[in-house]
Amino acid sequence: RKKIQITRIMDERNRQLSYFERIGEVTFTKRKFGLMKKAYE
């Protein structure tokens, strides 16, 4: 029972981490796009 709970918590944490990583990737790509736009101007 304890093992299942631990794995569940870890899974939730991993899900949150991947969610934050996705947000970071999106913001980074947006920033990169903005920099490229400025470079072209």
Summary of the structure (lengths in Angstrom):
residues: 41
radius of gyration: 17.8
end to end distance: 60.4
largest distance: 60.4
contacts: 75
relative contact order: 0.09
helix: 95%
strand: 0%
